[in-house]
Amino acid sequence: MPHAPRCRTPLDAAFPVAATIALDLIRHPEVSAQWSQPSALPHLSVGALACHLGRQAVRAAELLPTTTDLPTLESADSHYERAAWVTEGTPDEDAVAEGPDEADALRGPADLHARSGEALAQVSDPLSREGALDVVPIPWQGWSLRRADFLLTRQLEIVVHSDDLAVSVGVPTPTFPAEVFEPVRDLLVRLAVRRHGQSALIGALSRSERARDISAF
């Protein structure tokens, strides 16, 4: 059965803001100038990283109007707890080369700018008028999420990879407004606690002499 639209949530308004900031970064002249250079992420070019960042709006535009019968997870946290890529670690060079990012990068910056801009326009309309569906499929994972949880996962991708891209080309990382950043921050904290425990998080945030890796992933 199709899932009916529901009332708007704070993330319905926040996601287009996040995607707009990401698009501004993707369009930065330094991204185009360094397109074929290695990024800060292993085995990934700057262009491929920019394409991965731009794909978050594209995915949202594709999936928000799509009905689904896939089982619905209870939270965005559950999505990351179950996703295989979280536990598999850094992908090797062959896996990155076979993924869509480098293939998309071959189409060049102008193509990415056009695709991402069109996707942002497509996704902003249903979110602004309560036209998006309540449950959104993630077909490559085999499950679905409630709309707010789906948007949170895309927002996390935008915040994290905006930092990756900015560092890669030597420009300031965008500052996201509270309505974008705070839900992502809270999700990353919860995931880090699940992975490393409360003590590790407290020590890392409050005691420089006990600093350690508490990556959420």
N, C-alpha and C positions, 0 to 999 in steps of 0.2 A: 504494500500500500504506500502511495506517496506520502511524504511527511509534509504537513501544512506549514506555511510560514508562521513565525511567531513574532512576538514583540521584540523590538530592538534591544540589544545589550550594549554596554559600554564599548566592547570590542568591535561592534559594527561601525562605530564612529572612529575608533582608534586605528583600525587596520588601514583605511585609505591614507591616513596621515603617515603611517609608517612606510607604506608603499611609495608615497610621494617623495619622502626623504631619500629612500633607496634609489628612486629614479633620478633624482638630482645628483646623487653620487655617481651613478652609472654614467651620466652624461658629462661628468667632470673631464676636462681636456686631458688630464694626466692618465685617465683610464684608457682613452683611445690611443694616446701616445705610447703607452707601455703594453698595449694589447697582447702582444706575442711574448712578453717577458714572463719569467716564472713569478708566481704569486707567493704569498707567505704560507700557503698551504702546500703540502707535499704533492708533487707531480701535476699540479694544476697551474695553467697559465692565468695571467690577469684577465684575459678575455673570457676564459672559461668560468672563472670565479664571478665575473660580472654577469655572465649568462645565468649562473646558478642563483645569484641574488635576484635578477630580474624575473626568474621563473616563479618566484613566490606569488607575485600578482597574477601571472599567467595561470598558474594552478588554481588560484582562487576563482578567477573568471571562468575557468572550465568546469570546476566542480561544484560551486555554490548552487547552480540551477539544476544539478543532476540528482534525480531520485535514486534511492538505493534500498536494497534489502539486506545489505551486509550487516552483521552484528555490530551494535553500537557500544563502544567502550565507555566506561564511566567517567573518564577524565583525560585531559591532556597528559597527565602524569603516567597513566596507564599506557598511553601510546608510546612514550619513550621507554617504559619498562619492558615493552614487548618487542619493539622494533629491533630487528636483527643487527642493523648497522651500529647500534649503540654498543653492543657487546663484541662486535667483530674488530673494533679498533680502526686504526688508520688504513684506508684501502691502499692496495699496492698499485704500482704504476700501470700494470695491465688493466686492472679494474677501472682506474680513472680514465684511461685512454678509450675504453669500450663504453663509457657512460655518455650521456647526452651533452654534457657541458662543453667538451672540446669540439664536438661536432657542430654545436650551435655557434661556437666562437668563430669557426671558419666562415660564417656568414657575415661577420664583421660588426663593428659598433653601430652603424646606422640601422641595420636590421634589428638589433637588440633594442635600440631606442624606440623604434616604431612599435615593435611587439609589446614592449613593456608599457609604453604610453597607452596603447589601445586597450591592453588588459586592465590598466588602472581605471580607465573610463568605464569599461564594462562592469567592473566589480563595484565601483562607487555607486552606481545607480540603484541596484537592488538593495544594497545595504542601507541606503539613505531613505528608502520608501517601504521598508518592511517586506520586500519582495523576495528575499533569499529564503531558502528552505531551512527547516529546523535541524535536519541531520544531513551531514555531508560525507560522501564516500571517500575513502582513501584506497582505491582499488589495488595499488601496488603492494599494500600491506594486508589486504583481505579483511579490513574492518572499516567502520565509519566512526565519526565523532559528532557530537552536538556542535552546532555552528560556532558557538563561542570558543569551544575547545579547539576546533579546527583552525579558527583565525588566530588563536594563541600560538599554535605550532608554527604557523606561517610567520607570525610576528617575531617569534624567537629566531627563526631563520634569518629574518631581515636584520634584526639587531646584531646578531652574532656575525653574520657575513658582511655587514656594512663595516664593522671593525676590521675584519680580515682584509677587505678590499682597500680600505683607507690606508691601513698599514702597508699593504703591498705596493702602493703607488706613492707613498710619502705625503699624504694630505691628512688634515685633521679628521678624526672620526666624527661623524655627525652626532650631535646631541639630540636625543629623542625626548619629546615631552613626557611628562609623568604618566599620562594615560597610555602611552605606548611602552615606556621603559619598565614601569613598576610591575605590571603583570608578568613580564618576561623575567625580571629580577627574581620575583617570588618563585616562579616555576624553576629557575635554575638553582635556587637555594634548596628547594624541596628535593630536586633530583640529586644534588650534591650530598645532602643529608642521607638520602636513601642509599647512595653508593658508598659513602665514607663514614657515616655516623655523626652524631651531634658533636662529640668531642673534637673531631677533626675540623669541623667547620668553625667551632668556637675558637679553637687554637689558631687557626689560620687567619681569622678576622680580627683577633684581639691580641695576639702574642707574636710579635715579629721573630722572637727567638724560637718559636715552634712552627714557623711557616712550613707548609707542605702543599703538595699538589692536591687540590680538592675539586678537580674538574668534574662538572656534572656529567660529562660523557667519557 
